Amino acid sequence: MKVFRIAFVLCLLLARSAFADELDILRGIAVATEANMADLCNIILIQRGELDKYPDATKRCGAVAEHKIYTFSKDDIPLIMPVTAGAASKAAINAHGLEKSLFFALTGFEWYAVQSAEHLGLVKAKTAHYKKLSGEELLAIFEIAYDQAEAKANWQKPVNPYEPFGGNSYAEINKVYDKMTETGKEPTKNKK
């Protein structure tokens, strides 16, 4: 199941980008036994379609901080700093504008971010905020967050209930039905 998720993320992100660099970065993250903060920054910028704007990992992590997705302290070294469940949860929720718990919204603490992520299904229940993540786990968190953000963005868009029946309105479907019952022939489907 985990391999399927990783393959799905890679295919999804490949479809969004024509650049082989992104796919190489994602492959590298997927096989990493311990993900670092530079990997987290790369995933965020790939999902936002902004990876090419920033040539190296330091500038990419600076961009993530600039967008207020995840803030690094001045002592942090993103290239070697391991990703924790708290950091990944906080970044995924902020990057995709997902629902936050009251305490996470007020404090911004990673511990509360993990609680929000558990509620959203990004991480398993009772995940410790200090748990170091593998590349596969990091990609899974961002895949779920991306899917939830897409669903959230599309949930109120109008849907044509008549489209599966070959029309754009009840009147069109009724005309096709009348034509079919009069002639006895099967109606032709509207081609768009």
C-alpha positions in Angstrom: 0.0 0.0 0.0 2.8 2.4 0.8 4.5 1.7 -2.5 1.2 2.5 -4.2 1.0 5.8 -2.4 4.5 6.8 -3.3 3.9 5.8 -6.9 0.7 7.8 -6.9 2.4 10.9 -5.5 5.2 10.6 -8.0 2.7 10.2 -10.9 0.6 13.1 -9.6 3.6 15.4 -9.3 5.0 14.3 -12.6 1.8 15.2 -14.3 2.0 18.7 -12.8 5.6 19.2 -14.0 7.4 18.5 -17.1 10.8 18.7 -15.4 12.8 15.6 -14.7 14.6 17.4 -11.8 11.4 17.3 -9.7 11.0 13.6 -10.3 14.6 12.9 -9.4 14.2 14.9 -6.2 11.0 13.0 -5.3 12.7 9.6 -6.0 15.6 10.6 -3.7 13.2 11.6 -1.0 11.1 8.4 -1.4 14.1 6.1 -0.7 15.6 8.2 2.1 15.7 6.4 5.4 15.6 9.8 7.2 14.2 12.8 5.5 15.7 16.3 6.2 14.2 19.7 6.2 15.5 20.4 2.7 13.4 17.5 1.5 10.4 19.1 3.2 11.1 22.4 1.5 11.5 20.7 -1.9 8.1 18.9 -1.6 6.3 22.1 -0.7 7.8 24.0 -3.6 7.1 21.2 -6.0 3.5 21.1 -5.0 3.2 24.8 -5.3 5.0 24.7 -8.7 7.7 27.0 -7.6 10.8 24.8 -7.4 12.5 26.3 -10.5 12.4 29.8 -8.9 14.9 28.8 -6.3 18.2 27.2 -7.4 19.4 25.6 -4.1 18.1 24.1 -0.9 19.0 27.2 1.2 17.0 29.5 -0.9 14.1 27.0 -1.1 13.9 26.7 2.6 14.1 30.5 2.8 11.1 30.7 0.4 9.2 28.3 2.6 9.9 30.5 5.6 9.0 33.6 3.6 5.6 32.1 2.7 5.1 31.5 6.4 4.6 27.8 5.9 7.4 26.8 8.3 9.8 29.1 10.1 13.3 28.1 10.8 15.4 29.6 13.7 18.7 31.2 12.9 20.5 28.2 14.3 18.7 25.6 12.1 20.6 24.0 9.3 17.9 22.6 6.9 20.3 20.5 4.9 21.1 18.2 7.9 18.2 18.8 10.2 15.9 15.7 10.3 12.2 16.2 9.7 10.0 15.4 12.7 6.3 14.5 12.6 5.6 17.9 14.2 7.5 19.8 11.5 5.9 17.9 8.7 2.5 18.3 10.1 2.9 22.0 10.7 4.2 22.5 7.2 1.6 20.4 5.5 -1.3 22.1 7.3 0.1 25.6 6.6 1.1 24.9 3.0 -2.3 23.6 2.0 -4.5 25.7 4.3 -6.1 22.8 6.1 -8.2 22.9 9.2 -6.3 23.8 12.4 -7.2 23.0 16.0 -7.8 26.0 18.2 -4.5 25.5 20.2 -2.5 25.0 17.0 -4.0 28.2 15.5 -3.2 30.1 18.7 0.3 28.8 19.5 1.7 27.3 16.3 3.4 24.6 18.3 4.3 21.4 16.5 2.8 19.3 19.3 -0.6 20.8 18.5 0.1 20.5 14.7 0.4 16.7 15.2 -2.9 16.6 17.0 -4.5 18.5 14.1 -2.8 16.2 11.6 -4.1 13.2 13.4 -7.6 14.6 13.2 -7.1 15.2 9.4 -5.7 11.7 8.9 -2.2 12.9 7.8 -0.5 10.9 10.6 -1.4 7.9 12.6 -3.0 8.4 16.0 -0.6 8.8 19.0 2.3 9.9 16.7 4.9 11.7 18.8 5.8 15.2 17.5 9.5 14.5 17.8 9.4 11.3 15.8 11.9 11.4 12.9 10.3 10.6 9.5 11.6 8.6 6.6 11.2 10.1 3.1 8.3 7.7 2.4 6.4 8.9 5.5 7.1 12.6 4.6 5.7 12.1 1.0 2.6 10.3 2.4 1.8 13.2 4.7 2.1 15.7 1.9 0.1 13.5 -0.5 -2.8 13.3 1.9 -2.6 17.0 2.6 -2.6 17.8 -1.2 -5.6 15.5 -1.8 -7.5 17.1 1.0 -6.7 20.6 -0.2 -7.9 19.7 -3.7 -11.1 18.2 -2.3 -11.7 21.3 -0.2 -11.2 23.6 -3.2 -13.6 21.6 -5.4 -16.4 20.7 -2.9 -18.6 23.7 -3.6 -18.1 23.9 -7.4 -21.3 23.4 -9.3 -21.8 19.9 -10.8 -24.0 19.2 -13.7 -26.3 16.3 -12.5 -27.5 15.6 -16.1 -24.0 15.1 -17.6 -23.9 11.3 -17.0 -27.1 11.0 -18.9 -25.8 12.9 -22.0 -27.3 16.3 -21.5 -26.9 19.7 -19.9 -30.4 20.1 -18.6 -33.6 18.2 -17.9 -35.2 19.7 -21.0 -32.4 18.2 -23.2 -32.7 14.8 -21.7 -36.5 14.9 -22.1 -36.1 15.8 -25.8 -33.8 12.8 -26.3 -36.3 10.6 -24.5 -39.2 11.8 -26.6 -37.2 11.3 -29.8 -36.2 7.8 -28.7 -39.8 6.7 -27.8 -41.2 8.2 -31.1 -38.6 6.6 -33.4 -37.7 3.5 -31.5 -34.0 4.3 -32.2 -31.3 4.8 -29.7 -30.5 8.5 -29.2 -27.1 9.9 -30.1 -24.9 11.2 -27.3 -24.0 14.9 -27.4 -20.3 15.3 -28.4 -18.4 18.2 -26.8 
